[in-house]
Amino acid sequence: MKLRFIFGQVECVAELDEKKAPLTIEAIRKELPIRSVANRWGDEIYFETPVRLTIEENSKDVVEEGDVAFWIPGRAICIFFGKTPISDDKIRPASAVNVIGKVKEGLDLLKNVRSGTKVVVQIE
């Protein structure tokens, strides 16, 4: 499954890996389309969703550039396109996240997204 993230004039497409986090992806799919407001934390965009999840699947404390993940405590989808304020030589989320996929198109455009930008997430 692919998701399109629309941040005003900026768009990106992510390919989800249903083998890595099937329960997380199914919970997100049930809530699509999702409308929210983007937040920036360094080179991470995250936004709250209506998804409620307690199961850690493929949970990681270190992620890669382009990873799309779900942050359980914040009920948020996160997109990592560089380092966060707590990164060292690795990209580190605030706490462990369920990695669900990878941005395949538009990753370099995400640096133009500002906190407060409206976001729409839909199936590609």
Backbone as XML, in Angstrom:
<?xml version="1.0"?>
<chain id="A" units="angstrom">
  <residue number="1" name="MET">
    <atom name="N" x="0.848" y="-1.178" z="0.000"/>
    <atom name="CA" x="0.000" y="0.000" z="0.000"/>
    <atom name="C" x="0.890" y="1.236" z="0.000"/>
  </residue>
  <residue number="2" name="LYS">
    <atom name="N" x="0.463" y="2.259" z="-0.740"/>
    <atom name="CA" x="1.172" y="3.534" z="-0.766"/>
    <atom name="C" x="0.273" y="4.608" z="-0.172"/>
  </residue>
  <residue number="3" name="LEU">
    <atom name="N" x="0.895" y="5.546" z="0.543"/>
    <atom name="CA" x="0.174" y="6.692" z="1.083"/>
    <atom name="C" x="0.725" y="7.960" z="0.464"/>
  </residue>
  <residue number="4" name="ARG">
    <atom name="N" x="-0.167" y="8.908" z="0.183"/>
    <atom name="CA" x="0.231" y="10.238" z="-0.269"/>
    <atom name="C" x="0.013" y="11.197" z="0.906"/>
  </residue>
  <residue number="5" name="PHE">
    <atom name="N" x="1.049" y="11.960" z="1.212"/>
    <atom name="CA" x="1.003" y="12.980" z="2.256"/>
    <atom name="C" x="0.990" y="14.329" z="1.558"/>
  </residue>
  <residue number="6" name="ILE">
    <atom name="N" x="-0.025" y="15.144" z="1.824"/>
    <atom name="CA" x="-0.167" y="16.449" z="1.184"/>
    <atom name="C" x="-0.052" y="17.522" z="2.258"/>
  </residue>
  <residue number="7" name="PHE">
    <atom name="N" x="1.025" y="18.303" z="2.169"/>
    <atom name="CA" x="1.287" y="19.408" z="3.097"/>
    <atom name="C" x="1.181" y="20.696" z="2.292"/>
  </residue>
  <residue number="8" name="GLY">
    <atom name="N" x="-0.022" y="21.200" z="2.059"/>
    <atom name="CA" x="-0.170" y="22.392" z="1.222"/>
    <atom name="C" x="0.337" y="22.093" z="-0.179"/>
  </residue>
  <residue number="9" name="GLN">
    <atom name="N" x="1.406" y="22.814" z="-0.610"/>
    <atom name="CA" x="1.963" y="22.632" z="-1.951"/>
    <atom name="C" x="2.978" y="21.487" z="-2.022"/>
  </residue>
  <residue number="10" name="VAL">
    <atom name="N" x="3.356" y="20.955" z="-0.868"/>
    <atom name="CA" x="4.378" y="19.903" z="-0.807"/>
    <atom name="C" x="3.691" y="18.541" z="-0.670"/>
  </residue>
  <residue number="11" name="GLU">
    <atom name="N" x="4.113" y="17.594" z="-1.511"/>
    <atom name="CA" x="3.558" y="16.242" z="-1.427"/>
    <atom name="C" x="4.684" y="15.221" z="-1.434"/>
  </residue>
  <residue number="12" name="CYS">
    <atom name="N" x="4.434" y="14.111" z="-0.746"/>
    <atom name="CA" x="5.354" y="12.982" z="-0.829"/>
    <atom name="C" x="4.542" y="11.699" z="-0.810"/>
  </residue>
  <residue number="13" name="VAL">
    <atom name="N" x="5.163" y="10.630" z="-1.300"/>
    <atom name="CA" x="4.510" y="9.321" z="-1.362"/>
    <atom name="C" x="5.386" y="8.323" z="-0.625"/>
  </residue>
  <residue number="14" name="ALA">
    <atom name="N" x="4.758" y="7.515" z="0.222"/>
    <atom name="CA" x="5.476" y="6.486" z="0.975"/>
    <atom name="C" x="4.916" y="5.117" z="0.635"/>
  </residue>
  <residue number="15" name="GLU">
    <atom name="N" x="5.814" y="4.159" z="0.554"/>
    <atom name="CA" x="5.432" y="2.757" z="0.374"/>
    <atom name="C" x="5.452" y="2.112" z="1.755"/>
  </residue>
  <residue number="16" name="LEU">
    <atom name="N" x="4.334" y="1.495" z="2.139"/>
    <atom name="CA" x="4.246" y="0.852" z="3.451"/>
    <atom name="C" x="4.639" y="-0.614" z="3.335"/>
  </residue>
  <residue number="17" name="ASP">
    <atom name="N" x="5.280" y="-1.116" z="4.384"/>
    <atom name="CA" x="5.729" y="-2.507" z="4.424"/>
    <atom name="C" x="4.836" y="-3.270" z="5.397"/>
  </residue>
  <residue number="18" name="GLU">
    <atom name="N" x="3.825" y="-3.917" z="4.848"/>
    <atom name="CA" x="2.827" y="-4.581" z="5.686"/>
    <atom name="C" x="3.373" y="-5.803" z="6.403"/>
  </residue>
  <residue number="19" name="LYS">
    <atom name="N" x="4.531" y="-6.297" z="6.001"/>
    <atom name="CA" x="5.151" y="-7.420" z="6.716"/>
    <atom name="C" x="5.780" y="-6.959" z="8.022"/>
  </residue>
  <residue number="20" name="LYS">
    <atom name="N" x="6.271" y="-5.715" z="8.044"/>
    <atom name="CA" x="6.959" y="-5.193" z="9.235"/>
    <atom name="C" x="5.987" y="-4.802" z="10.343"/>
  </residue>
  <residue number="21" name="ALA">
    <atom name="N" x="4.852" y="-4.208" z="9.975"/>
    <atom name="CA" x="3.943" y="-3.672" z="10.992"/>
    <atom name="C" x="2.489" y="-3.781" z="10.535"/>
  </residue>
  <residue number="22" name="PRO">
    <atom name="N" x="1.988" y="-5.012" z="10.345"/>
    <atom name="CA" x="0.632" y="-5.169" z="9.797"/>
    <atom name="C" x="-0.470" y="-4.574" z="10.670"/>
  </residue>
  <residue number="23" name="LEU">
    <atom name="N" x="-0.358" y="-4.686" z="11.990"/>
    <atom name="CA" x="-1.413" y="-4.167" z="12.875"/>
    <atom name="C" x="-1.424" y="-2.638" z="12.876"/>
  </residue>
  <residue number="24" name="THR">
    <atom name="N" x="-0.243" y="-2.045" z="12.867"/>
    <atom name="CA" x="-0.139" y="-0.581" z="12.835"/>
    <atom name="C" x="-0.708" y="-0.049" z="11.528"/>
  </residue>
  <residue number="25" name="ILE">
    <atom name="N" x="-0.337" y="-0.654" z="10.419"/>
    <atom name="CA" x="-0.803" y="-0.201" z="9.113"/>
    <atom name="C" x="-2.312" y="-0.376" z="8.980"/>
  </residue>
  <residue number="26" name="GLU">
    <atom name="N" x="-2.851" y="-1.473" z="9.481"/>
    <atom name="CA" x="-4.306" y="-1.689" z="9.427"/>
    <atom name="C" x="-5.043" y="-0.636" z="10.249"/>
  </residue>
  <residue number="27" name="ALA">
    <atom name="N" x="-4.512" y="-0.292" z="11.420"/>
    <atom name="CA" x="-5.138" y="0.734" z="12.269"/>
    <atom name="C" x="-5.148" y="2.090" z="11.556"/>
  </residue>
  <residue number="28" name="ILE">
    <atom name="N" x="-4.067" y="2.411" z="10.852"/>
    <atom name="CA" x="-4.003" y="3.664" z="10.092"/>
    <atom name="C" x="-4.970" y="3.615" z="8.918"/>
  </residue>
  <residue number="29" name="ARG">
    <atom name="N" x="-4.981" y="2.498" z="8.192"/>
    <atom name="CA" x="-5.853" y="2.359" z="7.017"/>
    <atom name="C" x="-7.322" y="2.610" z="7.385"/>
  </residue>
  <residue number="30" name="LYS">
    <atom name="N" x="-7.752" y="2.138" z="8.541"/>
    <atom name="CA" x="-9.152" y="2.297" z="8.973"/>
    <atom name="C" x="-9.528" y="3.757" z="9.185"/>
  </residue>
  <residue number="31" name="GLU">
    <atom name="N" x="-8.550" y="4.621" z="9.417"/>
    <atom name="CA" x="-8.829" y="6.035" z="9.707"/>
    <atom name="C" x="-8.648" y="6.949" z="8.490"/>
  </residue>
  <residue number="32" name="LEU">
    <atom name="N" x="-8.212" y="6.397" z="7.359"/>
    <atom name="CA" x="-7.959" y="7.230" z="6.178"/>
    <atom name="C" x="-9.248" y="7.738" z="5.556"/>
  </residue>
  <residue number="33" name="PRO">
    <atom name="N" x="-9.279" y="8.916" z="4.969"/>
    <atom name="CA" x="-8.185" y="9.871" z="4.952"/>
    <atom name="C" x="-8.021" y="10.540" z="6.324"/>
  </residue>
  <residue number="34" name="ILE">
    <atom name="N" x="-6.798" y="10.894" z="6.641"/>
    <atom name="CA" x="-6.494" y="11.574" z="7.908"/>
    <atom name="C" x="-6.193" y="13.036" z="7.599"/>
  </residue>
  <residue number="35" name="ARG">
    <atom name="N" x="-6.782" y="13.933" z="8.393"/>
    <atom name="CA" x="-6.504" y="15.367" z="8.298"/>
    <atom name="C" x="-5.939" y="15.817" z="9.638"/>
  </residue>
  <residue number="36" name="SER">
    <atom name="N" x="-4.843" y="16.565" z="9.581"/>
    <atom name="CA" x="-4.195" y="16.984" z="10.813"/>
    <atom name="C" x="-3.374" y="18.242" z="10.549"/>
  </residue>
  <residue number="37" name="VAL">
    <atom name="N" x="-2.524" y="18.587" z="11.511"/>
    <atom name="CA" x="-1.639" y="19.746" z="11.399"/>
    <atom name="C" x="-0.219" y="19.279" z="11.686"/>
  </residue>
  <residue number="38" name="ALA">
    <atom name="N" x="0.692" y="19.627" z="10.794"/>
    <atom name="CA" x="2.076" y="19.180" z="10.908"/>
    <atom name="C" x="2.834" y="19.932" z="11.992"/>
  </residue>
  <residue number="39" name="ASN">
    <atom name="N" x="3.743" y="19.217" z="12.626"/>
    <atom name="CA" x="4.692" y="19.780" z="13.578"/>
    <atom name="C" x="6.083" y="19.403" z="13.098"/>
  </residue>
  <residue number="40" name="ARG">
    <atom name="N" x="7.062" y="20.269" z="13.368"/>
    <atom name="CA" x="8.458" y="19.972" z="13.030"/>
    <atom name="C" x="9.242" y="19.791" z="14.318"/>
  </residue>
  <residue number="41" name="TRP">
    <atom name="N" x="10.133" y="18.801" z="14.317"/>
    <atom name="CA" x="11.077" y="18.587" z="15.408"/>
    <atom name="C" x="12.405" y="18.275" z="14.736"/>
  </residue>
  <residue number="42" name="GLY">
    <atom name="N" x="13.195" y="19.297" z="14.516"/>
    <atom name="CA" x="14.380" y="19.118" z="13.691"/>
    <atom name="C" x="13.934" y="18.740" z="12.288"/>
  </residue>
  <residue number="43" name="ASP">
    <atom name="N" x="14.552" y="17.713" z="11.730"/>
    <atom name="CA" x="14.168" y="17.241" z="10.397"/>
    <atom name="C" x="13.233" y="16.037" z="10.499"/>
  </residue>
  <residue number="44" name="GLU">
    <atom name="N" x="12.260" y="16.180" z="11.357"/>
    <atom name="CA" x="11.155" y="15.214" z="11.486"/>
    <atom name="C" x="9.865" y="16.007" z="11.399"/>
  </residue>
  <residue number="45" name="ILE">
    <atom name="N" x="8.918" y="15.469" z="10.636"/>
    <atom name="CA" x="7.554" y="15.998" z="10.634"/>
    <atom name="C" x="6.699" y="14.963" z="11.346"/>
  </residue>
  <residue number="46" name="TYR">
    <atom name="N" x="5.865" y="15.425" z="12.257"/>
    <atom name="CA" x="4.932" y="14.505" z="12.908"/>
    <atom name="C" x="3.588" y="15.197" z="13.053"/>
  </residue>
  <residue number="47" name="PHE">
    <atom name="N" x="2.531" y="14.397" z="13.111"/>
    <atom name="CA" x="1.191" y="14.953" z="13.268"/>
    <atom name="C" x="0.290" y="13.928" z="13.931"/>
  </residue>
  <residue number="48" name="GLU">
    <atom name="N" x="-0.606" y="14.464" z="14.769"/>
    <atom name="CA" x="-1.528" y="13.617" z="15.519"/>
    <atom name="C" x="-2.565" y="13.011" z="14.584"/>
  </residue>
  <residue number="49" name="THR">
    <atom name="N" x="-2.979" y="11.781" z="14.936"/>
    <atom name="CA" x="-3.993" y="11.052" z="14.179"/>
    <atom name="C" x="-5.060" y="10.542" z="15.145"/>
  </residue>
  <residue number="50" name="PRO">
    <atom name="N" x="-6.183" y="10.071" z="14.628"/>
    <atom name="CA" x="-7.186" y="9.449" z="15.503"/>
    <atom name="C" x="-6.841" y="7.991" z="15.858"/>
  </residue>
  <residue number="51" name="VAL">
    <atom name="N" x="-5.719" y="7.498" z="15.366"/>
    <atom name="CA" x="-5.338" y="6.097" z="15.570"/>
    <atom name="C" x="-4.947" y="5.866" z="17.020"/>
  </residue>
  <residue number="52" name="ARG">
    <atom name="N" x="-5.542" y="4.831" z="17.609"/>
    <atom name="CA" x="-5.181" y="4.424" z="18.978"/>
    <atom name="C" x="-4.558" y="3.044" z="18.890"/>
  </residue>
  <residue number="53" name="LEU">
    <atom name="N" x="-3.330" y="2.939" z="19.398"/>
    <atom name="CA" x="-2.590" y="1.692" z="19.275"/>
    <atom name="C" x="-1.713" y="1.532" z="20.502"/>
  </residue>
  <residue number="54" name="THR">
    <atom name="N" x="-1.619" y="0.310" z="21.004"/>
    <atom name="CA" x="-0.763" y="0.057" z="22.161"/>
    <atom name="C" x="0.314" y="-0.975" z="21.867"/>
  </residue>
  <residue number="55" name="ILE">
    <atom name="N" x="0.230" y="-1.613" z="20.701"/>
    <atom name="CA" x="1.151" y="-2.703" z="20.373"/>
    <atom name="C" x="2.401" y="-2.170" z="19.687"/>
  </residue>
  <residue number="56" name="GLU">
    <atom name="N" x="3.550" y="-2.522" z="20.237"/>
    <atom name="CA" x="4.805" y="-2.173" z="19.578"/>
    <atom name="C" x="5.108" y="-3.238" z="18.532"/>
  </residue>
  <residue number="57" name="GLU">
    <atom name="N" x="5.259" y="-2.798" z="17.301"/>
    <atom name="CA" x="5.613" y="-3.681" z="16.182"/>
    <atom name="C" x="6.830" y="-3.079" z="15.513"/>
  </residue>
  <residue number="58" name="ASN">
    <atom name="N" x="7.884" y="-3.849" z="15.362"/>
    <atom name="CA" x="9.038" y="-3.348" z="14.640"/>
    <atom name="C" x="9.514" y="-2.033" z="15.263"/>
  </residue>
  <residue number="59" name="SER">
    <atom name="N" x="9.395" y="-1.919" z="16.575"/>
    <atom name="CA" x="9.666" y="-0.675" z="17.283"/>
    <atom name="C" x="11.165" y="-0.381" z="17.308"/>
  </residue>
  <residue number="60" name="LYS">
    <atom name="N" x="11.520" y="0.882" z="16.976"/>
    <atom name="CA" x="12.933" y="1.244" z="16.863"/>
    <atom name="C" x="13.232" y="2.564" z="17.566"/>
  </residue>
  <residue number="61" name="ASP">
    <atom name="N" x="14.429" y="2.628" z="18.182"/>
    <atom name="CA" x="14.939" y="3.857" z="18.800"/>
    <atom name="C" x="15.809" y="4.641" z="17.826"/>
  </residue>
  <residue number="62" name="VAL">
    <atom name="N" x="16.214" y="3.999" z="16.744"/>
    <atom name="CA" x="17.026" y="4.630" z="15.697"/>
    <atom name="C" x="16.334" y="4.347" z="14.371"/>
  </residue>
  <residue number="63" name="VAL">
    <atom name="N" x="16.184" y="5.387" z="13.547"/>
    <atom name="CA" x="15.510" y="5.232" z="12.259"/>
    <atom name="C" x="16.445" y="5.702" z="11.145"/>
  </residue>
  <residue number="64" name="GLU">
    <atom name="N" x="15.993" y="5.505" z="9.913"/>
    <atom name="CA" x="16.767" y="5.921" z="8.747"/>
    <atom name="C" x="16.069" y="7.082" z="8.052"/>
  </residue>
  <residue number="65" name="GLU">
    <atom name="N" x="16.842" y="7.839" z="7.286"/>
    <atom name="CA" x="16.275" y="8.918" z="6.498"/>
    <atom name="C" x="15.216" y="8.344" z="5.561"/>
  </residue>
  <residue number="66" name="GLY">
    <atom name="N" x="14.052" y="8.975" z="5.549"/>
    <atom name="CA" x="12.953" y="8.519" z="4.703"/>
    <atom name="C" x="11.977" y="7.594" z="5.405"/>
  </residue>
  <residue number="67" name="ASP">
    <atom name="N" x="12.308" y="7.146" z="6.623"/>
    <atom name="CA" x="11.393" y="6.255" z="7.338"/>
    <atom name="C" x="10.099" y="6.976" z="7.707"/>
  </residue>
  <residue number="68" name="VAL">
    <atom name="N" x="8.993" y="6.250" z="7.600"/>
    <atom name="CA" x="7.685" y="6.691" z="8.070"/>
    <atom name="C" x="7.344" y="5.769" z="9.228"/>
  </residue>
  <residue number="69" name="ALA">
    <atom name="N" x="6.892" y="6.351" z="10.333"/>
    <atom name="CA" x="6.666" y="5.555" z="11.537"/>
    <atom name="C" x="5.438" y="6.054" z="12.278"/>
  </residue>
  <residue number="70" name="PHE">
    <atom name="N" x="4.984" y="5.232" z="13.234"/>
    <atom name="CA" x="3.889" y="5.624" z="14.119"/>
    <atom name="C" x="4.435" y="5.703" z="15.536"/>
  </residue>
  <residue number="71" name="TRP">
    <atom name="N" x="4.203" y="6.843" z="16.170"/>
    <atom name="CA" x="4.659" y="7.091" z="17.540"/>
    <atom name="C" x="3.460" y="6.881" z="18.471"/>
  </residue>
  <residue number="72" name="ILE">
    <atom name="N" x="3.457" y="5.776" z="19.208"/>
    <atom name="CA" x="2.310" y="5.373" z="20.024"/>
    <atom name="C" x="1.918" y="6.423" z="21.070"/>
  </residue>
  <residue number="73" name="PRO">
    <atom name="N" x="2.859" y="6.943" z="21.900"/>
    <atom name="CA" x="2.436" y="7.893" z="22.948"/>
    <atom name="C" x="1.753" y="9.151" z="22.400"/>
  </residue>
  <residue number="74" name="GLY">
    <atom name="N" x="2.175" y="9.617" z="21.229"/>
    <atom name="CA" x="1.600" y="10.830" z="20.660"/>
    <atom name="C" x="0.503" y="10.575" z="19.642"/>
  </residue>
  <residue number="75" name="ARG">
    <atom name="N" x="0.180" y="9.277" z="19.402"/>
    <atom name="CA" x="-0.804" y="8.899" z="18.384"/>
    <atom name="C" x="-0.494" y="9.619" z="17.077"/>
  </residue>
  <residue number="76" name="ALA">
    <atom name="N" x="0.803" y="9.617" z="16.725"/>
    <atom name="CA" x="1.255" y="10.440" z="15.606"/>
    <atom name="C" x="1.982" y="9.627" z="14.544"/>
  </residue>
  <residue number="77" name="ILE">
    <atom name="N" x="1.794" y="10.049" z="13.298"/>
    <atom name="CA" x="2.612" y="9.564" z="12.199"/>
    <atom name="C" x="3.821" y="10.491" z="12.120"/>
  </residue>
  <residue number="78" name="CYS">
    <atom name="N" x="4.999" y="9.902" z="11.944"/>
    <atom name="CA" x="6.250" y="10.655" z="11.874"/>
    <atom name="C" x="6.943" y="10.351" z="10.551"/>
  </residue>
  <residue number="79" name="ILE">
    <atom name="N" x="7.522" y="11.375" z="9.957"/>
    <atom name="CA" x="8.319" y="11.210" z="8.739"/>
    <atom name="C" x="9.694" y="11.802" z="9.028"/>
  </residue>
  <residue number="80" name="PHE">
    <atom name="N" x="10.722" y="10.980" z="8.890"/>
    <atom name="CA" x="12.083" y="11.393" z="9.201"/>
    <atom name="C" x="12.841" y="11.680" z="7.911"/>
  </residue>
  <residue number="81" name="PHE">
    <atom name="N" x="13.292" y="12.933" z="7.752"/>
    <atom name="CA" x="14.052" y="13.281" z="6.551"/>
    <atom name="C" x="15.423" y="13.847" z="6.908"/>
  </residue>
  <residue number="82" name="GLY">
    <atom name="N" x="15.815" y="13.674" z="8.143"/>
    <atom name="CA" x="17.116" y="14.122" z="8.634"/>
    <atom name="C" x="17.154" y="13.960" z="10.143"/>
  </residue>
  <residue number="83" name="LYS">
    <atom name="N" x="18.080" y="14.660" z="10.767"/>
    <atom name="CA" x="18.297" y="14.486" z="12.202"/>
    <atom name="C" x="17.296" y="15.263" z="13.047"/>
  </residue>
  <residue number="84" name="THR">
    <atom name="N" x="16.995" y="14.701" z="14.206"/>
    <atom name="CA" x="16.157" y="15.349" z="15.210"/>
    <atom name="C" x="17.082" y="16.048" z="16.221"/>
  </residue>
  <residue number="85" name="PRO">
    <atom name="N" x="16.518" y="16.853" z="17.125"/>
    <atom name="CA" x="17.365" y="17.535" z="18.109"/>
    <atom name="C" x="18.160" y="16.589" z="19.029"/>
  </residue>
  <residue number="86" name="ILE">
    <atom name="N" x="17.761" y="15.316" z="19.154"/>
    <atom name="CA" x="18.516" y="14.393" z="20.019"/>
    <atom name="C" x="19.359" y="13.402" z="19.220"/>
  </residue>
  <residue number="87" name="SER">
    <atom name="N" x="19.466" y="13.624" z="17.920"/>
    <atom name="CA" x="20.292" y="12.742" z="17.089"/>
    <atom name="C" x="21.773" y="12.961" z="17.379"/>
  </residue>
  <residue number="88" name="ASP">
    <atom name="N" x="22.538" y="11.884" z="17.224"/>
    <atom name="CA" x="23.990" y="11.985" z="17.233"/>
    <atom name="C" x="24.415" y="11.655" z="15.808"/>
  </residue>
  <residue number="89" name="ASP">
    <atom name="N" x="25.180" y="10.607" z="15.603"/>
    <atom name="CA" x="25.502" y="10.205" z="14.231"/>
    <atom name="C" x="24.366" y="9.400" z="13.609"/>
  </residue>
  <residue number="90" name="LYS">
    <atom name="N" x="23.330" y="9.098" z="14.399"/>
    <atom name="CA" x="22.151" y="8.360" z="13.935"/>
    <atom name="C" x="20.908" y="9.223" z="14.121"/>
  </residue>
  <residue number="91" name="ILE">
    <atom name="N" x="19.846" y="8.935" z="13.354"/>
    <atom name="CA" x="18.578" y="9.664" z="13.486"/>
    <atom name="C" x="17.788" y="9.025" z="14.620"/>
  </residue>
  <residue number="92" name="ARG">
    <atom name="N" x="17.477" y="9.836" z="15.636"/>
    <atom name="CA" x="16.802" y="9.319" z="16.833"/>
    <atom name="C" x="15.449" y="10.001" z="17.053"/>
  </residue>
  <residue number="93" name="PRO">
    <atom name="N" x="14.368" y="9.207" z="17.105"/>
    <atom name="CA" x="13.061" y="9.766" z="17.479"/>
    <atom name="C" x="13.022" y="10.063" z="18.982"/>
  </residue>
  <residue number="94" name="ALA">
    <atom name="N" x="11.992" y="10.771" z="19.425"/>
    <atom name="CA" x="11.846" y="11.116" z="20.844"/>
    <atom name="C" x="11.802" y="9.863" z="21.716"/>
  </residue>
  <residue number="95" name="SER">
    <atom name="N" x="11.125" y="8.845" z="21.231"/>
    <atom name="CA" x="11.098" y="7.524" z="21.872"/>
    <atom name="C" x="10.810" y="6.523" z="20.754"/>
  </residue>
  <residue number="96" name="ALA">
    <atom name="N" x="10.806" y="5.253" z="21.076"/>
    <atom name="CA" x="10.668" y="4.209" z="20.056"/>
    <atom name="C" x="9.402" y="4.418" z="19.213"/>
  </residue>
  <residue number="97" name="VAL">
    <atom name="N" x="9.539" y="4.134" z="17.922"/>
    <atom name="CA" x="8.434" y="4.261" z="16.968"/>
    <atom name="C" x="8.280" y="2.965" z="16.191"/>
  </residue>
  <residue number="98" name="ASN">
    <atom name="N" x="7.054" y="2.683" z="15.745"/>
    <atom name="CA" x="6.786" y="1.538" z="14.869"/>
    <atom name="C" x="7.053" y="1.992" z="13.434"/>
  </residue>
  <residue number="99" name="VAL">
    <atom name="N" x="8.120" y="1.490" z="12.839"/>
    <atom name="CA" x="8.443" y="1.857" z="11.455"/>
    <atom name="C" x="7.489" y="1.107" z="10.527"/>
  </residue>
  <residue number="100" name="ILE">
    <atom name="N" x="6.807" y="1.873" z="9.655"/>
    <atom name="CA" x="5.789" y="1.271" z="8.789"/>
    <atom name="C" x="6.127" y="1.353" z="7.311"/>
  </residue>
  <residue number="101" name="GLY">
    <atom name="N" x="7.098" y="2.166" z="6.932"/>
    <atom name="CA" x="7.412" y="2.278" z="5.515"/>
    <atom name="C" x="8.486" y="3.303" z="5.244"/>
  </residue>
  <residue number="102" name="LYS">
    <atom name="N" x="8.579" y="3.672" z="3.949"/>
    <atom name="CA" x="9.663" y="4.542" z="3.472"/>
    <atom name="C" x="9.122" y="5.511" z="2.427"/>
  </residue>
  <residue number="103" name="VAL">
    <atom name="N" x="9.552" y="6.766" z="2.509"/>
    <atom name="CA" x="9.188" y="7.757" z="1.497"/>
    <atom name="C" x="9.917" y="7.406" z="0.205"/>
  </residue>
  <residue number="104" name="LYS">
    <atom name="N" x="9.165" y="7.309" z="-0.895"/>
    <atom name="CA" x="9.725" y="6.949" z="-2.200"/>
    <atom name="C" x="9.758" y="8.131" z="-3.163"/>
  </residue>
  <residue number="105" name="GLU">
    <atom name="N" x="8.919" y="9.146" z="-2.911"/>
    <atom name="CA" x="8.870" y="10.334" z="-3.769"/>
    <atom name="C" x="8.700" y="11.565" z="-2.887"/>
  </residue>
  <residue number="106" name="GLY">
    <atom name="N" x="9.487" y="12.615" z="-3.171"/>
    <atom name="CA" x="9.279" y="13.902" z="-2.508"/>
    <atom name="C" x="10.013" y="14.106" z="-1.198"/>
  </residue>
  <residue number="107" name="LEU">
    <atom name="N" x="10.918" y="13.209" z="-0.829"/>
    <atom name="CA" x="11.615" y="13.330" z="0.456"/>
    <atom name="C" x="12.346" y="14.669" z="0.580"/>
  </residue>
  <residue number="108" name="ASP">
    <atom name="N" x="13.022" y="15.097" z="-0.484"/>
    <atom name="CA" x="13.808" y="16.332" z="-0.435"/>
    <atom name="C" x="12.938" y="17.585" z="-0.303"/>
  </residue>
  <residue number="109" name="LEU">
    <atom name="N" x="11.639" y="17.475" z="-0.570"/>
    <atom name="CA" x="10.739" y="18.616" z="-0.462"/>
    <atom name="C" x="10.256" y="18.865" z="0.966"/>
  </residue>
  <residue number="110" name="LEU">
    <atom name="N" x="10.400" y="17.874" z="1.850"/>
    <atom name="CA" x="9.832" y="17.973" z="3.193"/>
    <atom name="C" x="10.471" y="19.077" z="4.027"/>
  </residue>
  <residue number="111" name="LYS">
    <atom name="N" x="11.699" y="19.469" z="3.697"/>
    <atom name="CA" x="12.353" y="20.544" z="4.446"/>
    <atom name="C" x="11.582" y="21.862" z="4.313"/>
  </residue>
  <residue number="112" name="ASN">
    <atom name="N" x="10.698" y="21.968" z="3.309"/>
    <atom name="CA" x="9.902" y="23.178" z="3.094"/>
    <atom name="C" x="8.619" y="23.217" z="3.924"/>
  </residue>
  <residue number="113" name="VAL">
    <atom name="N" x="8.291" y="22.127" z="4.616"/>
    <atom name="CA" x="7.067" y="22.061" z="5.422"/>
    <atom name="C" x="7.336" y="22.714" z="6.775"/>
  </residue>
  <residue number="114" name="ARG">
    <atom name="N" x="6.449" y="23.612" z="7.189"/>
    <atom name="CA" x="6.579" y="24.322" z="8.460"/>
    <atom name="C" x="5.537" y="23.809" z="9.457"/>
  </residue>
  <residue number="115" name="SER">
    <atom name="N" x="5.847" y="23.947" z="10.740"/>
    <atom name="CA" x="4.853" y="23.642" z="11.776"/>
    <atom name="C" x="3.616" y="24.483" z="11.517"/>
  </residue>
  <residue number="116" name="GLY">
    <atom name="N" x="2.451" y="23.876" z="11.709"/>
    <atom name="CA" x="1.187" y="24.574" z="11.501"/>
    <atom name="C" x="0.585" y="24.332" z="10.126"/>
  </residue>
  <residue number="117" name="THR">
    <atom name="N" x="1.341" y="23.691" z="9.228"/>
    <atom name="CA" x="0.827" y="23.380" z="7.895"/>
    <atom name="C" x="-0.198" y="22.258" z="7.995"/>
  </residue>
  <residue number="118" name="LYS">
    <atom name="N" x="-1.325" y="22.421" z="7.323"/>
    <atom name="CA" x="-2.332" y="21.357" z="7.311"/>
    <atom name="C" x="-1.824" y="20.195" z="6.483"/>
  </residue>
  <residue number="119" name="VAL">
    <atom name="N" x="-2.164" y="18.981" z="6.923"/>
    <atom name="CA" x="-1.746" y="17.775" z="6.213"/>
    <atom name="C" x="-2.967" y="16.888" z="5.955"/>
  </residue>
  <residue number="120" name="VAL">
    <atom name="N" x="-2.960" y="16.255" z="4.776"/>
    <atom name="CA" x="-3.960" y="15.247" z="4.427"/>
    <atom name="C" x="-3.192" y="13.990" z="4.046"/>
  </residue>
  <residue number="121" name="VAL">
    <atom name="N" x="-3.621" y="12.854" z="4.589"/>
    <atom name="CA" x="-3.012" y="11.561" z="4.258"/>
    <atom name="C" x="-4.087" y="10.717" z="3.584"/>
  </residue>
  <residue number="122" name="GLN">
    <atom name="N" x="-3.764" y="10.189" z="2.407"/>
    <atom name="CA" x="-4.728" y="9.366" z="1.675"/>
    <atom name="C" x="-4.011" y="8.223" z="0.974"/>
  </residue>
  <residue number="123" name="ILE">
    <atom name="N" x="-4.786" y="7.232" z="0.589"/>
    <atom name="CA" x="-4.212" y="6.114" z="-0.160"/>
    <atom name="C" x="-3.841" y="6.604" z="-1.547"/>
  </residue>
  <residue number="124" name="GLU">
    <atom name="N" x="-2.668" y="6.235" z="-1.990"/>
    <atom name="CA" x="-2.151" y="6.637" z="-3.309"/>
    <atom name="C" x="-2.818" y="5.796" z="-4.379"/>
  </residue>
</chain>
